[in-house]
Amino acid sequence: MAQKNQKEFTLHMSEDMLRKFILISEKEGRSPNNQFLFMLRNNIAYYEKTKGRISPAELAGIDLALYEEKGESDESN
């Protein structure tokens, strides 16, 4: 079941990197989406362990609109 408030994010990578990523996902028994989330959580944990926790105030300052896909109606403008 999907969690509420999940965002979609487009990621660009080379074909070789995508193939390696899918291979790793399959070998780890995860879907590509779950593998990506697993790796991202680990990366965030490492970052916070080595550089300090990210504060809620810092997170609130991020404008997600800059990273969201534009709707079809927006593309005609």
CYANA upper distance limits for C-alpha pairs under 8 A (distance plus 0.5 A):
  2 ALA  CA      6 GLN  CA      8.22
  8 GLU  CA     68 GLU  CA      7.94
  8 GLU  CA     69 GLU  CA      8.46
  9 PHE  CA     67 TYR  CA      7.93
  9 PHE  CA     68 GLU  CA      7.42
  9 PHE  CA     69 GLU  CA      8.14
 10 THR  CA     69 GLU  CA      8.48
 13 MET  CA     17 MET  CA      6.84
 13 MET  CA     18 LEU  CA      6.99
 14 SER  CA     18 LEU  CA      6.74
 15 GLU  CA     19 ARG  CA      6.65
 16 ASP  CA     20 LYS  CA      6.77
 17 MET  CA     21 PHE  CA      6.55
 18 LEU  CA     22 ILE  CA      6.65
 19 ARG  CA     23 LEU  CA      6.62
 20 LYS  CA     24 ILE  CA      6.64
 21 PHE  CA     25 SER  CA      6.62
 21 PHE  CA     32 PRO  CA      7.95
 22 ILE  CA     26 GLU  CA      6.66
 22 ILE  CA     32 PRO  CA      6.61
 23 LEU  CA     27 LYS  CA      6.67
 24 ILE  CA     28 GLU  CA      6.51
 25 SER  CA     29 GLY  CA      6.63
 25 SER  CA     30 ARG  CA      5.63
 25 SER  CA     31 SER  CA      6.50
 25 SER  CA     32 PRO  CA      5.99
 25 SER  CA     35 GLN  CA      6.09
 26 GLU  CA     30 ARG  CA      6.51
 26 GLU  CA     31 SER  CA      7.53
 26 GLU  CA     32 PRO  CA      8.38
 28 GLU  CA     35 GLN  CA      8.42
 30 ARG  CA     34 ASN  CA      6.26
 30 ARG  CA     35 GLN  CA      6.07
 31 SER  CA     35 GLN  CA      6.54
 32 PRO  CA     36 PHE  CA      6.60
 33 ASN  CA     37 LEU  CA      6.80
 34 ASN  CA     38 PHE  CA      6.53
 35 GLN  CA     39 MET  CA      6.67
 36 PHE  CA     40 LEU  CA      6.51
 37 LEU  CA     41 ARG  CA      6.50
 38 PHE  CA     42 ASN  CA      6.84
 39 MET  CA     43 ASN  CA      6.64
 40 LEU  CA     44 ILE  CA      6.62
 41 ARG  CA     45 ALA  CA      6.61
 42 ASN  CA     46 TYR  CA      6.64
 43 ASN  CA     47 TYR  CA      6.61
 44 ILE  CA     48 GLU  CA      6.65
 45 ALA  CA     49 LYS  CA      6.54
 46 TYR  CA     50 THR  CA      6.65
 47 TYR  CA     51 LYS  CA      6.19
 47 TYR  CA     52 GLY  CA      7.76
 48 GLU  CA     52 GLY  CA      5.03
 48 GLU  CA     53 ARG  CA      5.11
 48 GLU  CA     54 ILE  CA      7.11
 49 LYS  CA     53 ARG  CA      7.63
 54 ILE  CA     58 GLU  CA      7.13
 54 ILE  CA     59 LEU  CA      7.80
 55 SER  CA     59 LEU  CA      7.01
 56 PRO  CA     60 ALA  CA      6.57
 57 ALA  CA     61 GLY  CA      6.95
 58 GLU  CA     62 ILE  CA      7.61
 63 ASP  CA     67 TYR  CA      8.40
 64 LEU  CA     68 GLU  CA      6.86
 70 LYS  CA     74 ASP  CA      6.32
 70 LYS  CA     75 GLU  CA      7.20
 71 GLY  CA     75 GLU  CA      7.12
 72 GLU  CA     76 SER  CA      7.57
 73 SER  CA     77 ASN  CA      8.07
